[in-house]
Amino acid sequence: MDTIKAIEGRRAVKLYDPSHRISEADERKLLSLAMLSPTAFNIQNWRFVVVKDPILRQLIRAEAWDQAQVTDSSLFIVLCADLKSWEKEPARYWRNATEEVQGFILPAIEAYYRDKPQVQRDEAMRSCGIAAQTLMLAAKAMGYESCPMDGFDYEAVSRLINLPEDHLVTMCVAIGKGLKPAWPRGGQLTLDEVVITDRF
């Protein structure tokens, strides 16, 4: 499937075949594609918590308004961000760059994030949002359906997955074989309503 068809065909599907198992190869492919998503300064701050334990999935479902996709999807991912990835050996993000590039980028990372918790959080949300979309488009292209989720108790899910203190849960993504199509599109705004030229 080409990119345009994947964008047009991707929908939030809620009901999945609980008997379907995603292959290890497909799982690795999906996650590897998501890891090609862009991040500022290439800090790759996303962390993909793949929840496989059925008991843990049930516990998360209880904190997610009993939404069936938590337990019934083939792949359930809690998408988190390492808020401090910018200071954890940042040279590794640029190890293949020239010394000249490293000499410019590494101090810039330090200046951009140091003592700026809001910037760190904003960047985490942007990065994980981009990664989630990449994941969902890749899933569609590979013949799977997906559903982005923010309907859950973030603090409870953070505790259930033992989230480190310097990390943040941003959203969840369910992927699998859909049992029925998504509802018809609820209504798209027109281009005239959302596209502004130059200024509001």
Order of alpha helices (4+ residues) and beta strands (2+ residues): alpha-alpha-beta-alpha-alpha-beta-alpha-alpha-beta-alpha-beta-alpha
